[in-house]
Amino acid sequence: MNKATMAGWIIAITGFVTFLYLFTSGTNMPFYLWPNEALQGLAFSFAWGLGVPSYLAYPLAIILMIAVFYGFFRFGKRVTQLLLK
């Protein structure tokens, strides 16, 4: 793995944990339950706030969480590539 890919992974993990923290900051849950709590909260937001059916809210929440992780990875990798040139 080159430096840009490694930096992308580090930024992705840090950004995703920050996303989970911001989304679950009002709960009294242990750290290892944050992803589940964020998934439940996102699905609730889609179902109640947007009126999406519950069978569609959970896949949308999973897709959003994957997109957030991938977005942070691409951002970290691109910034590192620009800084290392």
C-alpha atoms as one frame of an Amber mdcrd trajectory, in Angstrom:
protein
   0.000   0.000   0.000   1.308   3.414  -0.823   1.199   6.429   1.473  -1.896
   7.971  -0.113  -3.950   4.800   0.337  -2.840   4.417   3.941  -3.682   8.045
   4.670  -7.056   7.512   2.990  -7.809   4.611   5.321  -6.764   6.615   8.376
  -8.899   9.605   7.362 -11.826   7.292   6.519 -11.758   5.549   9.889 -11.313
   8.823  11.775 -14.070  10.538   9.813 -16.457   7.606  10.177 -15.913   7.407
  13.935 -16.507  11.174  14.115 -19.713  10.737  12.083 -20.851   8.019  14.483
 -19.976  10.181  17.481 -21.899  13.166  16.149 -24.911  11.031  15.309 -24.977
   9.158  18.643 -23.706  11.865  20.976 -26.981  12.110  22.881 -27.124   8.453
  23.868 -25.604   6.641  26.784 -24.244   3.740  24.735 -20.837   2.068  24.833
 -18.479   2.710  21.952 -18.953  -0.694  20.353 -22.725  -0.113  19.984 -22.394
   3.222  18.151 -22.683   1.772  14.617 -25.921  -0.017  15.496 -27.353   3.080
  17.172 -26.406   5.265  14.198 -27.983   2.766  11.797 -31.199   2.702  13.817
 -31.249   6.501  14.024 -30.666   6.944  10.307 -33.371   4.408   9.449 -35.772
   6.185  11.809 -34.930   9.532  10.214 -35.594   8.161   6.737 -38.816   6.406
   7.760 -40.358   9.066   9.940 -38.875  12.237   8.496 -39.046  11.413   4.803
 -41.903   8.915   4.861 -39.829   6.109   3.337 -41.197   2.599   4.040 -39.315
   0.751   6.778 -38.175  -2.032   4.428 -36.428   0.642   2.354 -35.188   2.812
   5.239 -32.628   0.278   6.483 -30.921  -0.298   3.105 -30.818   3.480   2.600
 -29.193   3.914   6.014 -26.594   1.245   5.221 -25.877   2.820   1.830 -25.472
   6.234   3.479 -23.026   4.866   6.055 -20.968   3.191   3.306 -21.058   6.411
   1.270 -19.802   8.441   4.241 -16.908   6.019   4.771 -16.049   5.960   1.064
 -16.283   9.748   0.819 -13.824  10.217   3.660 -11.508   7.638   2.082 -11.503
   9.380  -1.307 -11.052  12.785   0.341  -8.095  11.608   2.436  -6.459   9.829
  -0.477  -6.867  12.795  -2.844  -5.579  15.362  -0.336  -2.565  13.174   0.417
  -1.825  12.749  -3.289  -1.945  16.518  -3.747   0.301  17.148  -0.740   2.902
  14.545  -1.739   3.373  15.875  -5.283
